[in-house]
Amino acid sequence: MSYISWHNYGYGICTDDITERSIERLKNLLALAPEFNAQMQKWLADSEIEDPVWDDYMGFDQDCCMELAALLKEVILEVEGLDLLACDSEDGDKYLIYEPSYPWKLSEVERSLTEERLQEMFKRYIGVLTDKPIDITYQEVENGG
């Protein structure tokens, strides 16, 4: 058996740096994306979770287990039309990043992106979840298996 490693490169955040666990703030984030929020509420109801706690919401992404990174990814996709990558490192840290892409693969939204606009966007969504500043920078996320 062999071990294969890979790297995800991009601009973004380590979502594990968001340490505040406020259900009210999380609900405010989800409210920004009504379609995704409806999916979340249906999943909670189908799972017979009546009074969800933080970890219940984090269990939504059962396939990849990206927790808050997956939730932020879905909210940003619905609201901004920008498809980010939720990924994790070999240490289990979760990230949300914008990956570089070939020009012919860029969406209309991506064509007008700048580093400053990405930083503004990340700050806006981080600010819904916490008042603590989070590093928004170039990321190199290494993993393997």
C-alpha positions as CSV (number, residue, x, y, z in Angstrom):
1,M,0.0,0.0,0.0
2,S,1.3,3.5,-0.8
3,Y,0.7,6.9,0.6
4,I,-0.3,9.8,-1.7
5,S,-0.1,13.4,-0.7
6,W,-1.7,16.4,-2.3
7,H,-1.8,20.2,-1.8
8,N,-4.7,22.6,-2.2
9,Y,-3.5,26.2,-2.9
10,G,-5.6,29.3,-2.6
11,Y,-6.6,32.4,-0.8
12,G,-8.7,32.1,2.2
13,I,-9.1,31.1,5.9
14,C,-8.6,28.3,8.3
15,T,-12.2,28.0,9.6
16,D,-10.9,26.4,12.8
17,D,-9.6,29.8,13.8
18,I,-13.2,30.8,14.3
19,T,-13.5,29.6,17.8
20,E,-16.7,31.3,18.9
21,R,-19.6,28.8,18.9
22,S,-22.7,31.0,19.0
23,I,-25.9,29.4,17.7
24,E,-27.5,32.8,17.2
25,R,-24.6,34.0,15.0
26,L,-24.7,30.7,13.1
27,K,-28.4,31.1,12.5
28,N,-27.7,34.7,11.3
29,L,-25.2,33.3,8.8
30,L,-27.7,30.7,7.5
31,A,-30.4,33.3,7.2
32,L,-28.3,35.0,4.5
33,A,-28.9,32.0,2.2
34,P,-32.6,31.1,2.4
35,E,-32.3,28.0,0.0
36,F,-29.4,26.5,1.9
37,N,-31.1,27.4,5.3
38,A,-34.2,25.5,4.1
39,Q,-32.0,22.5,3.3
40,M,-30.4,22.7,6.7
41,Q,-33.8,22.9,8.5
42,K,-35.1,19.9,6.5
43,W,-32.0,17.9,7.4
44,L,-32.3,18.8,11.1
45,A,-36.0,17.8,11.0
46,D,-35.3,14.6,9.1
47,S,-32.6,13.8,11.7
48,E,-35.2,14.4,14.5
49,I,-33.1,17.2,16.0
50,E,-35.6,19.6,17.6
51,D,-33.2,21.9,19.5
52,P,-29.9,21.9,17.6
53,V,-26.6,22.7,19.2
54,W,-23.5,23.8,17.4
55,D,-22.3,20.2,16.8
56,D,-25.6,19.3,15.2
57,Y,-25.2,22.0,12.6
58,M,-21.6,20.9,12.0
59,G,-22.8,17.4,11.2
60,F,-24.7,18.5,8.1
61,D,-21.7,17.7,5.8
62,Q,-21.7,14.0,6.4
63,D,-19.8,13.1,3.3
64,C,-16.6,15.2,3.7
65,C,-17.0,16.3,7.4
66,M,-15.8,19.9,6.6
67,E,-18.1,21.3,9.3
68,L,-18.0,25.2,9.4
69,A,-16.0,25.3,6.1
70,A,-18.8,23.5,4.3
71,L,-21.5,25.7,5.8
72,L,-19.6,28.9,4.8
73,K,-19.0,27.4,1.4
74,E,-22.7,26.9,0.8
75,V,-23.8,30.3,2.1
76,I,-21.2,32.1,0.0
77,L,-22.1,30.1,-3.1
78,E,-25.8,31.0,-2.8
79,V,-25.2,34.7,-1.9
80,E,-22.2,35.6,-3.9
81,G,-22.2,33.0,-6.7
82,L,-18.6,32.1,-5.8
83,D,-17.7,28.4,-5.5
84,L,-15.0,28.1,-2.9
85,L,-13.2,24.9,-1.8
86,A,-13.7,23.5,1.7
87,C,-10.7,21.2,2.5
88,D,-8.7,19.9,5.4
89,S,-5.1,19.4,6.2
90,E,-3.5,16.1,7.3
91,D,-3.7,17.6,10.8
92,G,-7.5,17.9,10.5
93,D,-7.6,21.7,10.3
94,K,-10.4,22.9,8.0
95,Y,-10.0,25.6,5.4
96,L,-12.1,27.6,3.0
97,I,-10.1,28.9,0.0
98,Y,-10.5,30.3,-3.4
99,E,-8.4,28.3,-5.7
100,P,-6.6,29.7,-8.7
101,S,-8.1,28.7,-12.0
102,Y,-7.5,28.8,-15.8
103,P,-9.0,31.9,-17.4
104,W,-11.3,29.9,-19.6
105,K,-12.8,28.2,-16.5
106,L,-13.6,31.4,-14.7
107,S,-17.2,32.3,-14.0
108,E,-18.5,35.8,-14.6
109,V,-18.3,36.4,-10.8
110,E,-14.6,35.3,-10.8
111,R,-13.6,37.5,-13.7
112,S,-14.1,40.6,-11.6
113,L,-12.4,39.3,-8.4
114,T,-9.5,41.0,-6.8
115,E,-7.6,40.1,-3.6
116,E,-9.2,43.1,-1.9
117,R,-12.7,42.0,-2.9
118,L,-12.1,38.4,-1.7
119,Q,-10.7,39.8,1.6
120,E,-13.8,42.0,2.0
121,M,-16.1,39.1,1.3
122,F,-14.3,36.8,3.8
123,K,-14.4,39.6,6.5
124,R,-18.1,40.1,6.0
125,Y,-18.9,36.4,6.6
126,I,-16.4,36.0,9.4
127,G,-17.9,39.1,11.0
128,V,-21.3,37.3,11.1
129,L,-19.8,34.5,13.2
130,T,-17.3,36.3,15.4
131,D,-15.8,39.7,16.3
132,K,-12.3,38.2,16.6
133,P,-10.2,39.0,13.5
134,I,-9.1,35.9,11.5
135,D,-6.1,35.7,9.2
136,I,-7.2,35.9,5.5
137,T,-4.2,34.9,3.5
138,Y,-2.6,32.6,0.9
139,Q,-3.0,29.0,2.1
140,E,-1.2,25.8,1.2
141,V,-3.2,22.9,2.6
142,E,-1.4,19.6,2.6
143,N,-3.2,16.3,3.0
144,G,-2.7,12.7,2.1
145,G,-3.9,9.2,2.5
